[in-house]
Amino acid sequence: MGAILVKCETMRRVTVLGCTGSVGSNTVELLATYPDRFRTEALVANRNVAKLAEQARLLRPALAVVADDSAYADLKQALGGTGIELAAGPAAVVEAASREQADWVMAAIVGAAGLAPTLAAVQRGATVALANKEVLVCAGELVMAAVRRCGATLLPVDSEHSAIFQVFDEARREGISRLILTASGGPFRTWTREAMQDVTPAQACAHPNWSMGAKISVDSASMMNKGLELIEAHHLFAVPENRIDVLVHPQSVIHSLVEYVDGSVLAQLGTPDMRTPIAVALAWPNRVATPGDRLDLVKAASLTFESPDPERFPALRLARRALQSGGAAPTILNAANEVAVAAFLAGNLGFLDIPRVVEKCLDTLSHGPMATLADVEAADAEARCHAFAEIAVLSRAN
């Protein structure tokens, strides 16, 4: 995970990539809670100018960026005269991530779009709080090589990886037997495949425990989210695929576990609130208080566990297959899934067709090596084109 960087200064300078999304908004809330500990260098959003402007007036960053060029005029109108530097476009997003003034960067841009700016922050040796699992799914070997080469630090923000990070004995990793990622099972945990045929986007986004964006919510419903997290855990903790298990835990109290060779199993517990893992990364190696509810084990009463069902939720099998295949396979998996989920949310694809599109792309496309960012981008583009074609075929068939 890179060298341990212990910051001695009292004021940490922060850039938030994806500031208007769920993770980004929670990060902004925590930054505003501790103005004496954190100063904001840059806020980066996709195109939600109104929310970005509100956050910028609250935190007074040096720079505010929208990724969508067409939103620049609105941003200028919203923040003109504030003295905040304004910019727009994909290149401006990467430039914001590259700014040396920020020693800590929240990487919370959803999907493959977050790869280039996250890699830019890594390449300048920053401490990167990684909330975008697709970065390591698409280009895990490339990113982790850059982490080692540039002396950067990756701090996981996904609740599962944050949990592992907190109980993972890095100094004595030979004593670690396996990682166990927990999954809520999503809204369709007890549904039959027949019932899932007619799932709507609104149903798929109604997660029983967590408040998340639409794409992540659909991934959770299909359990592709857990497959992506499995690939991410492999890269973050350098643990082979066959020593990473998934356990369905509907209450979302235990966020993940690490099993040791002596039979000990260490777990991190907490309420399902993303502000906790964000705070762990934001203040690391220290701790800060969060405003969320505290875990009441008496109120929780019982914690239950079950194995994931590979027949009803084939996404986990596809993710393991992609990780085992290596090369471009994880990039293809992610790109095809992003296209398929977007089509489902738009009403152009059935819920059960999402893994079908992904599997067809894995079956058809070459899994060559990913040596450069250009290789990743080419594999991603090819997979997206193929996924669109598969969706068109399925739409005609239906």
N, C-alpha and C positions, 0 to 999 in steps of 0.2 A: 504493500500500500504506500510505499515511499518512505522517505525518512521522517522521523518524528520531529516536528518543528514546534518548539515551545516558545511562544511569543512573550517577550518580557515587557513590552510597552503596555500601557493601560488602555490606550485608544486603538481599537482595531478598525481599519478602513475596509469598507465592504462594497462589493458590486453585486447586484442581484439581476441575473439573467432570467427572464420570465417572471417579472415582478407582479404581473396582474393575474396570474394563475393561482391555483389553490395553494401550492407550496410557497410561491413568491409572496402572496398576500399575507400568509402567516409569518413569513420572514420579516416583512415590513412591519407587521404588528410588534414583533419582538424587538426590532431595531428601535422603534419609537418608544418602547418601554424602557430602554436603557440608553438614553442619549449621551450619558457620560462615559459609556464604554464603547460605543460604536458610532463611527462617522461614515456616511454613505458617499461613495465616489460616483457610482453610476447606477441608474435604474433603466432596465431594458424590457420593453413590452413588444408584443406582436403588432396589434393595431388598436387596442383599447385605450384610446387617448384620454377619455374622461377619467378612468381609474388611474392611469399613469400620472396625470396632472394632479389628481388628489394626493397621491403618494408623494409626488415630488414637492408639493407645497408643505407636506408634513415633514419630510426628511431633509429637504434642501440639498439634494445631491449636486455634485459639480456638473454632471451630464445626465440628460434624459434622452432615450433613443426609442424610436419605433422601427420595427423591422420592415413594415409595409411602407414603401415610399409614398404611396398615395395618401397616407395619413399625416404627412409632414406638415401640411398647411394647417390642419386642425391642431396639431401639437404646438405650432408656432403661435397660433391664436390663443391657445389655452395657457401657455407659459411665457408668452412674450413679456418682456419687461421684468422678469424675475431674476435675471442675471444667470440663470441656469443655461449651460451650453446645450444646444439641441441638435439632433442628427437623425437621419433615417436611412433605411436600407440594410441589406445583409452585411455589406462591408463595414457599416457603422457599428453593427452588433459585434462583429469580430474585433473591431478597434476598441470598443468598450471593454471587452474581455481582456484585451492586451494591455490595458493601462497599468503601468507599474505602481501607480499611487495606491491601488487596492491590493492588500496582501491576502484577502479572503474573498472568494467568489462563490456565490450560490449559483449552481448550474441547474436551472429548473425549466428550461425550454423543453417543451414536450416533443418527443419524436426525434427522427434523424436530423431535423433542423438544428438541434442543439449540439451536434458533433463538432462543427468547425469552431464556434466560439469556445466551447469547453476545451478543445485541444489547444486553442490559442492561450487560454489561461494556464493550462498545464505547461506549455512550452516556455513560459516565462518564470516557472518555478513557484507559482502561487499555491496557496492552500485552497483546494477546490472542494466545496461541499456538493456532492453529486446526488441530485434528485432525479436525474434523467438516466434511467436504466438503459435506454436505447443506445447511448453513447458506447457503453461497453459491449452491448449485444452486437452492434454494427462493426465496431473496430476495437475490440478488447485488447488484442495483442499489440496493436499499433499504439493505443493510448497508454497501456501499462508500460510499454517500452519507453515512451516519452516521459512518463512519470519518473522512471528510474534514471533516465539520461539527464533530465532537467532538474532533479531534486525537488519535484513537486510533492504535495501530499494530497491524497484523496480521502475525504471523510464521507462515509456513506450516510445518506439522509433517508432513503427508504426505511420504513420502520423495521423491516426484517433484517436488513443489513446493518442498520444501526444497532439492533439488538445483538447480533453476532459480534460486531466490533467491540461492544462493551464487555463481553465475556470471553473473547478470543485471546488466548495466551500466546501472543506473537513471539515472545522470547523463548517459549518452549513448545513450539508448534508440533514437534515430534510426538507429543503426548495427545494430540487431537485425533480422534477417531473419525468423526463425521460432523457435518453441519445439518441441522434440521430446520428448514424454512416452514413456518406456519402459514396457513391460508384460511380465510374465513369460510371459503366455499362459495361466496357470492350469493346473489339473490335466488339462484336456481339450484342450490345444493341438493335439494330433495326432489327436484322436478324430473320427470321422465324425458327421454329424448323426444317422444311424441309431443309432449306438452311444449317443449322448447321450439318446436317447428314454427310456432306463431308468435314468438316473443317480439315485443315492440321495443324500440329504443328507450322509451320512458321506463319500461320494466327493467331493462338491462342496466340503466343508470341509477336505479334505486338501490344502492348498496345498503345492506342491513346495518353496517357498523361505521363506515368511514364516509366522510364528505370529500369527494374527489371530482376532477373534471370528467367530461363525457368519455373521452378516449380511454382513460385509465379505468373508469368504471366498467366499460364494456369488456376491456381486457380482464378485469377481475371476474366478471360474470362468465366468461369463457374459460377462465383459468390460464389464459395466455400470459397474463400478468405474472403468474407464478413461474411459468416457463422462462420468461425474460429475466426474472429475478434469479432463477437457477443459473443462467448463463452469467449474469452479473456477479453472483457470488463466486463462481469459479474463477473469474478474473481478479476480483478484489482480494480474495483470501488465498489464491493459489492452491485450491483444493480440487482434485479431479472430480469429474461428473459423477462417477460411481460412488463417491463418498458424500454426496449431497442429496438428502431426502426431503420430501414434502409431506407435511402432515396437516390435515384439515382440522381446524380448531375454531368452531363457530363463534365463540365468545370474543375472539381477538384481544385476549388479555395477555397471553404469552406471545411475544412477537417473534421469537425464534430461539433456538437452543444450540448449544455446542456440546457434543458428547466426547468424553476423554477416554483414553485406553483403559483406565482403571475402573470404568463403569460410571464415573461421575457425569452428570448432565447438568450444565449450567444454563439457566434461562434468564431473560430479561422480561419483566412484566410491567404493565402500565395500562392506563386507559387508552382507547383508540383515538388519539389526538396527535396530529402531525406536528404540533408545536413542540412536543417533547423531543423527537429525534432532530428537529431543526435546532432546538436550543443546545442539544448535546454537541452538534457540529459547530454552532456559532460561537460557543464559549470555550470549546475544547482547547487545552486540556483541563479547563476549569468547568464549573457548573453555574448556571443562572436559574433563578426561579421562573416558572411559567404560570400563566393564569388558569390553566386547565384543572379539571376535577382530579382529585387524588384517588388512586385505586383503593377500593373498599372490598377486601376479599370476603368478608362476611356477607356483604350485599351480593357479591358475585355468586356466592354459594357453591356452585359446581363448575368445573371446567371439563369439557368433553373433547374427545379426539377421534378421528376416523381416517382411513386411508382414502386418497383421492380416487375417483372412478375413471379409469382410462377410456372406458367405452363412451360414457356421456360427455367427458371432457378430454378430447384427443389432443388439445393444444400442448399439454405437458409432454406427451410422447413426441410431438413434432419438435419441441424445443430441445429435448434430450438428443433426438436424432441430429438436429442441426449442430449442436455442440460437439457431438461425436464425429460428425463429418468434417467440421472445421472449415478453414478457408472462407469462402463467400457464403456458406450455408446460413450462418446466423444473420448476416446482412440481408439475405434473401428472405428469411423468415420474418424479420422485422419489417422490411419494406412491404412485403405482400400483406402482412397483417395490418399495417397502417392504412393501406389502400382499401382493404376489405372492411375494416371497421368504419372508415369514412363513408363507404358505400352503404353499409348497414344503417348508420346514423341518418343518412339522407333518404332512407326508405327504398334503396335500390338493390338490396341484398338481404337474404334471410340470415338469421342469427347462426343457424347451423352450417350455413355456406361459408362463414368466415374461415374455419379451419380447412375446409375443402379447397378454397382458393390458395391458402398457404401451402398445403400439401402438394397441390398441382405444380406450383412454382418450384418447390424443392425437388420434385420428381423430374422436372423438365430442364432447369437451368444448371449451368456448370458451377462447380464449387471450387474454383481456382483460388490461389493464395491472395491474401490482402497485404501487400507490402507497403503501399502508400495510401494517402488520403484519396488520391485520384482513383485507385483501384476500388476503394470502398464506394466512392460516388458513382462509378461506372456500374458496379454490381447492384447498387441501390436503384439506379435509374432503370436498368434492364428488368429488375424484378417488378418494379412499379408498372412498367409497360405491359409485362406479361400478366400481372394481376388484373389490370384493367381489361385485357383481352378475355381472361377467364370469367370475369364478372359479366362481360357482355354475352358470353356463351350461356352462362347460367340464367341470365335474364331472358334470353330468347327461349330457353328450355322451359321456363316457368310461365 
